[in-house]
């Protein structure tokens, strides 16, 4: 199964627009968080591609569902909470994905 990132982002933005969830400094669409989690998921699924989709999704939820703050390993509070991070993709400033 292929996932187009721009389609996913469009769906997220569309959902929030339809439900009158405006982007502001404290809510709405968050580009950096969205692309951070897409990157984490893509790496997990790529590294485990020989398994069934159902097993992958279950394991991803088991592993990362408990690590909701994992972004703090990669991003400083100042960067991740910035307006710029909400509006555009910003690369991690504490630890790279490499």
N, C-alpha and C positions, 0 to 999 in steps of 0.2 A: 504494500500500500504506500503510495507516494503522498506527501503532504506539501502543498505549496504554502510557503510562509506568508506571502502577500495575501493569499486567500484567507488564511487563518486570521491575520491581523484585520483584514476587511470585515470578517465576520464578527470579531470582537468589537470593533468600532461601531459597526452597524447595530449590533445588539444594544450597546450603550446609548446610541442615538435614539433608537426606537423606544427605549425605556427612560428617556429624558435624563440620562446620567451624563452631565456635562463634565468635561475635563477642567479641573481646577488644581490649585496647589495641593489640595487635600483629597481629591477623588477623580474618578473617571479613568480614561485610557492612560496606560503607563508603558511607553515604548521600551524602555530599558528592561523593566521587569518581564514584559512579554517576550522579548527576544532572549533574555537570559534563560527563562524556563524552556523556550524552544531549543536553545543550544544544549542545555542539560539533557532534555529528552532525546534529542537527535543523537547525541553521543551515546547515551545509554542504549537506544534501540540499534544503533549501528554496531556497537561493541557486542551485542547479543543477537544478531540478526538470524542466527540459526535456530531460534526458538519460535514457538507459536505466538501470534499476536496477543492472544488472551493471556498467556503466561508472562509476556513482556509487560503488558499493561498492569497486571496484578502485582508483579515484582516492582515495577516503577512506583506504584502507589505505596506499596509496603516500605520501600526504601526511602523515597523522597517525601512521602506524606508526613513523615515524622521530622523532616528536616526543612521545615518551611522558612527558616532563617538562614539557610545555607548561603544565600546571596551575601551575607555579612562576611563570609570568608573571602569573597571576591571584591566587594565594594565597601568603601568607607561610608560612614553615615552621611558625611557632608556631600559626597558625590551622589549617592543613591537617592537622597531626599531632595535633590536640586530640581528646580523647574526644568532645566535643560534635560535631565535624565527622563523626566516625564514626557517631554516633547520629542526627543530623538534618542537613537541608540548611542550609548556611551560605553566604551570598553571598560572592563574592570580596572581599578587602580591599585588593588592590593595583591591580587593573584591572577595570573593569566589563565586562559582555558587550556593552554598548551601543556 
